[in-house]
Amino acid sequence: MPAIVGVINMNSVGSGSVFHIGDVYSISPVSSAKTFAGAGSFNTGDGLRVWNQQSSTNTNDQDVNDQTITGNL
């Protein structure tokens, strides 16, 4: 069903987002990310005590492609 849209002020659109005005059947944004973090990186809460001796994060990725999104358009 057609709609009349007034003034639009868009500051930014991220790489994994969708901006659409008008009729649409389906919108399916696709994105992927790879996160490397050492020991104790994602701990949250009150009164945490994290003790890590010699923490190291292995960022060597032999297979290169972990989550391909080329066919998911």
C-alpha positions as CSV (number, residue, x, y, z in Angstrom):
1,M,0.0,0.0,0.0
2,P,1.5,3.3,-1.0
3,A,2.4,5.8,1.6
4,I,3.3,9.5,1.7
5,V,6.6,10.1,3.5
6,G,7.6,13.5,4.9
7,V,11.1,14.8,5.6
8,I,13.7,12.3,6.4
9,N,16.9,13.1,8.3
10,M,19.4,10.2,8.2
11,N,22.8,10.8,10.0
12,S,24.4,7.5,9.1
13,V,23.8,3.9,8.1
14,G,26.1,1.1,9.3
15,S,27.5,-1.6,7.1
16,G,25.1,-4.3,8.5
17,S,22.0,-2.1,8.5
18,V,19.1,-1.5,6.0
19,F,17.5,1.8,5.1
20,H,14.3,1.4,3.1
21,I,11.3,3.6,2.3
22,G,8.3,2.2,0.4
23,D,6.7,-1.1,-0.2
24,V,8.8,-4.2,0.5
25,Y,8.2,-7.9,0.7
26,S,11.2,-9.0,2.7
27,I,14.3,-7.4,4.1
28,S,17.2,-9.6,5.3
29,P,20.4,-7.8,6.2
30,V,23.5,-10.1,6.3
31,S,26.7,-9.4,8.1
32,S,29.5,-11.4,9.7
33,A,32.2,-10.5,12.2
34,K,35.3,-12.2,13.8
35,T,36.3,-11.3,17.3
36,F,39.5,-12.1,19.0
37,A,39.8,-11.6,22.8
38,G,42.1,-12.8,25.5
39,A,41.3,-14.5,28.8
40,G,38.9,-12.4,30.9
41,S,37.9,-10.1,28.1
42,F,34.2,-10.5,28.2
43,N,33.7,-10.8,32.0
44,T,31.0,-8.4,33.3
45,G,29.5,-7.9,36.7
46,D,30.1,-6.3,40.1
47,G,33.1,-7.3,42.2
48,L,34.9,-9.5,39.6
49,R,38.3,-10.8,40.4
50,V,40.1,-12.1,37.4
51,W,43.6,-13.4,37.6
52,N,45.3,-14.5,34.4
53,Q,48.9,-15.5,34.2
54,Q,50.4,-15.2,30.7
55,S,47.3,-14.7,28.7
56,S,47.7,-14.9,25.0
57,T,45.2,-14.8,22.1
58,N,45.9,-16.9,19.0
59,T,44.9,-15.0,15.9
60,N,46.4,-17.3,13.4
61,D,43.5,-18.5,11.2
62,Q,44.5,-21.3,8.7
63,D,41.2,-21.7,6.9
64,V,40.6,-18.0,6.2
65,N,36.9,-18.3,5.6
66,D,34.8,-19.0,8.7
67,Q,31.4,-17.7,7.8
68,T,30.9,-16.8,4.1
69,I,27.9,-14.7,3.3
70,T,28.2,-14.5,-0.5
71,G,25.3,-16.8,-1.3
72,N,22.9,-15.4,1.3
73,L,21.6,-12.3,-0.6
